[in-house]
Amino acid sequence: MPLTRPWYLGLANIRGVMANVVDFAAFLGGESTPRTPDCRLVLTAERFQSFSGLVISRMVGLRNVNNLEALAPSEGQPWSGTTYRDGDGRTWRELDLGALVEDENFLNVGA
């Protein structure tokens, strides 16, 4: 998409609604998400009135936080919540979509 940040991929018509599409890994400052069969587009709920989709590398399912060890609230990003560890030692982080779609950096897609 010309004149936009590298992580902004453009618009998609999803069920008749135009949605912004963001490469979430690139937004976080990492490499762009490789397009593979495991790649997914996670949509924000309509209640946020943002109509955005986050491109992610894969979906591994939901986790019950009652089965995880809470480590600490994440630092730095207002939309990044508590960090958890599962029984296998993997780290999980809550994502506050409401705070993300209101974040100034997320809203400012212009280059």
C-alpha positions as CSV (number, residue, x, y, z in Angstrom):
1,M,0.0,0.0,0.0
2,P,1.7,3.2,-1.1
3,L,2.5,6.0,1.4
4,T,1.8,3.8,4.4
5,R,3.9,2.0,7.1
6,P,5.3,-1.3,6.0
7,W,3.1,-3.2,8.5
8,Y,-0.1,-1.8,7.0
9,L,-1.2,-4.2,4.2
10,G,-4.4,-2.4,3.0
11,L,-8.1,-3.0,3.1
12,A,-10.2,-6.1,2.8
13,N,-13.9,-6.5,2.2
14,I,-15.1,-8.9,4.9
15,R,-18.8,-9.7,4.8
16,G,-19.5,-6.3,3.2
17,V,-17.4,-4.3,5.7
18,M,-14.1,-2.7,4.8
19,A,-11.4,-3.7,7.3
20,N,-7.9,-2.5,7.8
21,V,-5.3,-5.3,7.5
22,V,-2.2,-5.2,9.6
23,D,0.8,-7.5,9.7
24,F,0.9,-7.9,13.5
25,A,4.5,-9.2,13.7
26,A,5.8,-6.3,11.6
27,F,3.7,-3.8,13.7
28,L,5.5,-5.2,16.8
29,G,8.9,-4.4,15.1
30,G,9.7,-7.9,13.8
31,E,9.9,-9.5,10.4
32,S,6.9,-9.6,8.2
33,T,4.6,-12.6,8.7
34,P,5.4,-15.2,6.0
35,R,2.4,-16.2,4.0
36,T,1.9,-19.9,4.7
37,P,-1.2,-22.2,4.9
38,D,-1.0,-21.7,8.7
39,C,-1.3,-17.9,8.4
40,R,-4.5,-16.4,9.7
41,L,-6.4,-13.1,9.7
42,V,-7.8,-12.4,13.2
43,L,-10.6,-9.8,13.1
44,T,-11.4,-7.4,15.9
45,A,-15.0,-7.5,17.2
46,E,-17.5,-5.0,15.8
47,R,-17.9,-3.5,19.3
48,F,-14.6,-1.8,18.9
49,Q,-15.8,0.0,15.8
50,S,-12.4,-0.4,14.3
51,F,-12.9,-3.2,11.7
52,S,-9.3,-4.3,11.7
53,G,-7.7,-7.6,10.9
54,L,-4.4,-8.8,12.3
55,V,-2.3,-11.2,10.1
56,I,-0.6,-13.7,12.3
57,S,1.7,-16.7,11.5
58,R,-0.6,-19.3,13.0
59,M,-3.4,-19.9,15.5
60,V,-2.9,-22.4,18.3
61,G,-6.2,-22.0,20.1
62,L,-7.6,-20.4,23.3
63,R,-6.1,-21.1,26.7
64,N,-7.8,-20.9,30.1
65,V,-5.8,-18.5,32.2
66,N,-6.8,-20.5,35.3
67,N,-4.5,-23.3,34.0
68,L,-1.6,-20.9,33.5
69,E,1.0,-19.3,35.8
70,A,0.7,-15.5,35.8
71,L,4.1,-13.9,35.6
72,A,3.7,-10.1,35.4
73,P,1.9,-7.4,33.5
74,S,3.7,-6.7,30.2
75,E,5.6,-3.4,30.1
76,G,5.7,-0.8,27.4
77,Q,2.5,-1.3,25.4
78,P,-0.9,-0.2,26.8
79,W,-2.6,-3.0,24.9
80,S,-0.3,-5.8,26.1
81,G,-1.7,-7.4,29.2
82,T,-0.5,-10.0,31.7
83,T,2.2,-12.5,30.6
84,Y,1.6,-16.2,31.5
85,R,3.5,-19.5,31.3
86,D,1.9,-22.9,30.6
87,G,2.9,-26.3,31.9
88,D,5.3,-26.8,28.9
89,G,7.1,-23.5,29.6
90,R,5.7,-21.6,26.7
91,T,4.9,-17.9,27.3
92,W,1.5,-16.4,26.5
93,R,0.6,-12.8,26.6
94,E,-2.9,-11.2,26.8
95,L,-3.8,-8.8,24.0
96,D,-6.3,-6.0,24.8
97,L,-7.9,-5.5,21.4
98,G,-9.9,-2.5,22.6
99,A,-6.7,-0.7,23.7
100,L,-4.8,-1.8,20.6
101,V,-7.4,-0.3,18.1
102,E,-7.2,3.0,20.1
103,D,-3.4,3.1,20.2
104,E,-2.0,6.1,18.4
105,N,0.8,4.0,16.7
106,F,-1.8,1.5,15.5
107,L,-4.1,4.3,14.1
108,N,-1.3,6.2,12.4
109,V,-0.7,4.1,9.2
110,G,0.7,7.0,7.1
111,A,4.4,6.8,6.2
